[in-house]
Amino acid sequence: MYKENAPFKYDFVGSFLRPSNLKRARADYAEGNITFEDLTRIENEEITKLIAKQKEAGYHVITDGEFRRSYWHLDFMWGFNGIEHIELDHGYFFHGEETTHGSIAISGNIDGKNHPFVEHFKFVKQFEDENTVARQTIPAPAQLYAELFREKNGENTVKYYPDDEKLIQDIAAAYRTVIADLYEAGCSNIQFDDCTWGLFCDKKYWNGRQNAETELKETAEKYLRLNNLALENRPADLVITTHVCRGNYHSTWASSGGYEPIAEILFGGENVDGFYLEFDDERSGSFEPLRFVPNNKKVVLGLLTSKSPVLEDERTIIERIHEAAQFVPLDNLYLSPQCGFASCEIGNKLTDEEQWKKLALVKQISEKVW
């Protein structure tokens, strides 16, 4: 394993564009044309190729690119005991586009024993070497809680968990089980992906709601508490970071707004080692909310967009890094794209070659700044 751990001065969020061969195999499996073993073999082959490319690009982190998933979040949630896969009659409504219709439903007590993502991680771990760290990305506990109350999902949730505190404690315990099992498998870097904070930033979502300010604060504090409960008793040498997202589906987005509404609660309160933050366009707001980041926390600036193939101007990115350094010491700043390249298997609207050019630019800029 590499001598340092995440975040790295040049980094990425986790997901990569799915190769056509993999997309075809997943469709064939869904239609019953190939076996699960056939699908796993193809997934393993494509993940092996991806990790070789990550290393060739000079990055110190390796991931499976989320190649075994349809969604960045739901596949992990389906891996818990007591949660099942359902299909709604509609998806999430993004800016100008609707996603596919997957969701979750509780079918019993939630626990994290024998989660399939632990075996997924072990496959990546075998490729770790003296220059790389294997990372596991998973949705934040608060994201799971939010999905359980998405629209009419809450009606089923309260049938199984009429006591909200019991639900919060069971989710946290399930996460602690998975985290412990990942650590036992050799994982030293876990990333919580979290769109709940992005929604808190969206003033349009909250405007017009009765008691919006009070509701926002109470809900944010509940989500913060849940995430921190899941992090209790984690090993001292296990680095856990979080990525705050405003939605990333087929190059579209879900929410908009700067971090100010939740900065003090999130940056000052979540017990993670670092924050991967979107700052790729005007929807992300200014750097001023970073004033709430404690001195012992790290910030990865997502200044390059993964939604477009257009390469950013190097000088502009460097200037923006130094703007952010007015609020967080430069040594505590890092650089990455604002999100993954394929949060869902449909992927963003750029080519494989364009994806790697983005990452080459991230590394090039980082080496000039630091």
N, C-alpha and C positions, 0 to 999 in steps of 0.2 A: 504494500500500500504506500501511496505517496506520503512524504513526511508531513505535509500540511493537510488541512481539511477545509471543507467549504465554509463560506464562499471563496471563490478564486477570483483573482483580479480580472480575468476574462472567463466568463461562465455562460451557461445556458440554462433554461428553465426545465427542460426534460423531454418534451415530445418532439417527434420528427415526422416528416411526411412519410406516409405508408407507401412502400413500393407496390406497383400494380400487381405483381405476383402474389403479394400478401393479401391485397384487397380481394383478388379473385379467389384465393384459397378460403378466406373467411366467408365469402358469399357461397362458395361451393359447400362448405360445411353446414351453413345455415339451411341450405336446400337439401341436405342429406346426400350429397354427391361424393363426399370424402369422409373419412373417419376422423375422430378427434386426434388419433395418433398421427394421421397424415397432416392435419393442420398444425399440430405441435412441431412436427419435423420442419415444416416450411417456416413457421415462426422462428424456430431456433436458427435456421440457416440465415434468415434475413436479419435477425438481431446480431448474429455473429459478424455479418458484413457491416452493419451499422457501427458497432463498437470499434471495428478496425478503422472505419472512417473517422470516428471521433478521436481516436489516438493519432491518426495521420494528420488531422487538423491541429494537433498540438495541445488539445484540451486535457486538463487534469481530472475531469469528471467523466464517468461513463454511465450510460443508462440503457435500458432496453427500448428507448424511444416511445414507450407505451404501445408497442406493436401488438401486444396481446389484448388490447382493449378496444372497445367501440367508443367509449367516452372516457374522459379524463377522471371522472368521479364515480359514475354509476357502477362500473365493473368492480371496483373495490368494495363498494357498499354491498353488492350482491354476494360478495365473498363472506360476509358475516353470517353466522348462524342466527336464525330468527328474522332474516330479511330476504324477501324474494323479488324477482324481476317482474315488473308489470309494464304494460304498454298503455299509455293514455290516448285519448282521441286527438291530441295535439302535442306539439313540442314546446320548447321555450321560444318566446318571440324576441328575436334579436332585431337590430336595426335593419329593416328591410328583408328579413329572412326568418323562416321558422325552422327550428331544428327537428331532428327525428324525435320519436315519441316516448322513449324509454323513461322509466322512473322506478320507484321502490315502494314496497309495502311490508309492514311488519306481519310476520306469521307466527311469532313466538318470542320468548325471551332472547334478547340480543346478547351474543357473546362472540369473542374473537378467536376461539380455538381453531387450530388447523386451517388458518386462512391461506388460500391458494397463492396469494402474492408473496408469501415467504419462499415458496419453491421457485417462483418467478425470479426473486432476487438472487437465489443461490445460483441460477444459471448465469447471471451477470457477474456475480462475485468471482467466478472462476477466471475471468479475464482481467481482474485487477492486477496491477503490477507496481513496480517501484515509482512509476510516474502518474498513477491514476487512483482515484477513489470511486467505488461503485455507489451510486445514489439510488435510493428508492423514493419515488414521488407518490403521495397519497392525498386524497382530499382531506381537509381539516375536519375534526369532529363537528364543529358548528355547521359545516356544509351538510353533513349527514342529517343533523337535527333539522335544518332548514328544509331539506328535501322531504322529510317525514311530514312536514306541515305545508307542503306545496299544494296550494289550492285545496281540492277535496281529499288529499292524502291524509290530512289531519283527522278526518272522521274515523278512518281505520286505526290510526295511531292511538287515539285516546281509548279505543275499545280494549287494546292490549295494555296500554299504559295510562290509566286514568290519573295516576300520580306523576306529574311532570318531573319532580325531583328524582323519582325512581328511574325514569327514562334517561335523564342526564347522567346519573351515576352509572347506569348500565352501558351507555355509549362510551363514557370515559374509561370504564373498566375493560371494555372490549378493545379499545384502542391501546390501552396499556399492555394487554396480552399480545397484540400484534407487534407492538414496538419491542417488547421483550423477546419475542420469537425472532424478529428481524435481527436484533442485536446478537442473539445466540447464533444466528446464521452468519455472523461476521459483518453486519451492516454498521457503519460508523457515521452515515449521513442520511437523514430522512428529511424530506421537504413536504410540508403541509401546503397544498394548493387550496386557496380560499377566495371564493367570489362573494361571500357574504359581506365583507368589508367594502367591496366595490359598490354594492347596492346601498350601503349606508352613506356613501359619498354622493349619491345621486339625489340632488335636491328636488328634481322633478317628481321622483318617486314619492318623496315625503311631503312635498307641498300639497296643501289642501286636506291632509289627513288630520283628523281631530286629535289634539294632544300629540302632534307629531314629534316635537322635541323631547317630551317625556318618554314616549314610546321608543324613539330611537335610542335614547340613553339606556333605558331598561333592557331592551333587546340586545344592544351591543355588550352591555355588562354581562348578560346571561351567556352570550356566545364566548366572550373572553373567559369567563369562569369555566365553561365546558372545555375549551381548548387547554386551559391550564391544568384542569383536573386530569386530562389525558397525559399530560407531561410529568405528572408527579412521579418521583422516585426513579426517573430515568438515569442511566449510567452517566457518570461525569464526562466520559470521553465520547459520548454519542452526541454529535452535532445535529440539532434540529432547527431548521429555518422555515420560513413561510413565504409563499408567493401570493401577493394580493392582486387579484385580477378583476377586470371589468367585463369579462366575457370575450371569448375568442372562438368563433365558429365560422369557418369558410370565409375568413377575412372580415367578418362583421363583428359587432360589439353589442353588449347588452345594457351597460350603464355608463354614466358620465358624471364627472365632478371631481374636484380636488380632494385631498386627504383631510382637510381641516376639520370636518365634522367628527372624525373618529381618531384623529392623530394622537391626542393625549391618552385616550383609552387603549388604543392598539399599540402604539410605539412604546408608551410608558408602562403598559401592563402585561403584554403577552410574553410568556417566559420562553422565548425562542432566542437563538443566537444571532439571527440576522433576518432581514426583510428584503425580498425580491420585489421591487416596486415598479409599476408602469409609469413611465414619463415620456412616452413616445410622441404624444401630440397634445393639443390644447385641452382635450377631455381630462387629462391627468392633473391639471392645475399647476400651481407654482411649487417651488421647493420649500417654501416657508414652513409647512407643517413638519418638516424634518427637524425643526428645533426641539421637538419633543422626544427625539431618539436619544436614549441614554448613551453615555460615552463608551459603555462596554458592549454596545450592539453594532452590528455591521449592516450596511445598506448597499444592495446591488441595484444600480440605476439601470432600469430598462429603457434606455434611450434610443435604441434601434428597434423599429417595428418588425414583427414577424408576419404582419398582415399584407405586406407589399414587397415586390421584388426590387423596388427602387432603393439604391444604396444611398445612405445618408452622407452628408458632407462631413468629412473628417474634422475640419476646423470647428464647425458648429458644435459637434459632439464634445470636443475637447473644451470648448468654451462653457458648455452646459455643465460639464463635470466640475469645473472650477466655480461655477455659480452655486452648485449644490454644496461645495466645500465651505461655503459661508455658514452653513448650518451643521454640517457633519465633517469632522476632520478628514482630509484627503486620504489618510492612511486607512480610514474605516469605510472608504467608498470602493465600489467594484463596478464592473460593467457587464451587461448582458443584453440580449433582445428582451423586449417587454413581456413576451410570453413564449410558449412553445409554438412550433410550426404546425402542429396538428393536434389540438386539444381533443378533437373527435376524429374518427378515422377518415372523414371526408377531406380533412386537411385545408390549409389556407391556399390562396390563389397565387402560388409561385412554384417554380420547378425545383427539382432536387438540386440542380446546379446552383440556382439562385439562393437556395437555403444555405448552402455551404459558403457561398460568397459573402453572405451576411455574417456568418460566424468568423470568416477570415478577417472581415473588417473590424469586428469586435476585438479580436486578438491584436490586430495591428494598432488600433487606437489605444488599447490598454497598455501595450508595451511602450508606447510613446509617452503616456501620462505617468506610468508608475515604473 
